[in-house]
Structures are given as C-alpha cells and as structure tokens.
Amino acid sequence: MSNKCFLLAGAIAIIGAIEVIRRVKRMQDIKAPIFLTIGSCVLLLVAGTQFFRKIMALEIRSIPVLTGEDAERFVREADENEKNPQRRKLLFSFEDIDRMMERSRKYLKEHGGKSPFAK
C-alpha cells in the first residue's frame, strides 16, 4: 500500500509539473497548480510513510512469554508490589537527599559559589 502511495505521489508530481509548464506557456497564474501538487504529494508521502511504519511495527514486534518458575515469580512479585508499594527500599531517603543538599550549599558558600566542576 505504501508503494502505491509513493507511486501516486510521483505521478501527481509529474502531472503537476506538466500543468505548470502548460500554464507558463499561456501566461496564466501558476500558484494554484503548484500548491495543489505540493499538497497532494505531501499528503500521499505522509500516508505512505505512516502505513509503512505501521506494517514494520507489526512485523518486528515480538511478544515475550514467561513460563514456569519465571512466570510464577513475576506474578508473586507483582502481587507483593501491588499490596505494598514501599516493599523495595529506596536508593536514597529524603533525609539523605536533604543532607546532600545541605553539604552542597555549604560547599558553594565556602568556595564563593564555584562548583568543583567549574574550570
């Protein structure tokens, strides 16, 4: 389908170019055929590209399946996390972050606002 859109866009571009040349020879306004040609080609190219992406996504996508012990562990951990979202310990507590911020402010104050990474 995307190839048909690209082929049709090419045909419209050629027909549009012929129409512009014909109008130039007759000293007529060429804005309308230029805009119509460009608009039609852009629309068809976008449609073809979107259709192509959709097909590619379907072909590449694979669905992983858990089986056996892995599936049971996954379901068990999901149930535990749903019941107790704080089950896993945070990497840093809010108190740790407050201490880090205070040390950073103290360092900046002692060194005139210069970062240790500044050149």
Secondary structure, DSSP 8 states (H G I E B T S, - for coil): -HHHHHHHHHHHHHHHHHHHHHHHHTT---HHHHHHHHHHHHHHHHHHHHHHHHHHHHHH-------HHHHHHHHHHHHHHHH-TT-S--SS-HHHHHHHHHHHHHHHHHTTT--TT--
